């Protein structure tokens, strides 16, 4: 189980560390001269409250959570978590975000409504819809000793 968790956070960590905005924030956090310019260009991103973190880039000193900036990055992280949770739906993704202590903000530092974006992702994800369909089918017709037949159109 720890191997799975380790590889899961590896994918998210890679997405975060390769994101251009997050890399600029990291540079600004490490370089005092650049931080002045960055703060001028990005007044909504609170550099002074971001403490470097070896595993997750930064920790917010005020919330003790790991802030991620940029809607594109947030959507990528949601997609990774969804894939790692086998498309089990909104609740599973949100539980993982809470467990991993992530906070999401847009590129200006404004908090994003994570519930809205996770729900939107799940509604648009074909795999999530297929898993939901299978679960619904199982609720209607309990297995009770029978093997489940996966519909042909869902087998790839």
Residue pairs with C-beta under 8 A, 6 or more apart in sequence:
4 84
8 80
8 81
8 84
9 55
9 100
11 80
11 84
12 77
12 80
12 81
12 100
13 55
13 56
15 73
15 76
15 77
15 80
16 22
16 56
16 57
16 68
16 73
16 77
17 23
17 57
19 70
19 72
19 73
19 76
21 69
21 70
21 73
21 107
22 57
22 68
22 69
22 70
22 73
24 38
25 38
25 45
25 47
25 50
25 58
25 69
26 52
26 57
26 58
27 34
27 38
28 34
28 35
28 37
28 38
28 39
28 47
29 35
29 47
29 50
29 52
29 58
30 52
35 47
38 45
38 47
39 45
39 47
42 107
42 108
42 109
43 109
44 105
44 108
44 109
44 110
45 69
45 105
45 108
45 109
46 60
46 109
49 60
49 61
49 62
50 58
50 59
50 60
50 61
50 67
51 58
51 59
51 60
51 61
52 58
53 59
53 66
56 66
57 66
58 66
58 67
59 65
59 66
60 66
60 67
60 103
63 103
64 101
65 101
65 102
65 103
66 100
66 101
66 102
66 103
67 102
67 103
67 104
67 105
68 74
68 77
68 102
68 103
68 104
68 105
69 105
69 106
69 107
69 109
70 105
70 106
70 107
71 106
71 107
71 112
71 117
74 104
74 112
74 114
74 117
75 117
75 121
77 102
77 104
78 93
78 117
78 118
78 121
79 121
81 93
81 96
81 97
82 93
82 121
82 122
82 125
82 128
84 96
85 92
85 93
85 96
86 131
87 125
87 127
87 128
87 130
87 131
88 131
89 122
89 128
89 131
89 132
90 115
90 118
90 119
90 122
93 118
93 121
93 122
94 114
94 115
94 118
97 114
97 118
103 111
104 111
104 112
104 114
104 117
105 111
105 112
106 112
121 128
122 128
123 129
130 154
133 154
134 150
134 154
138 148
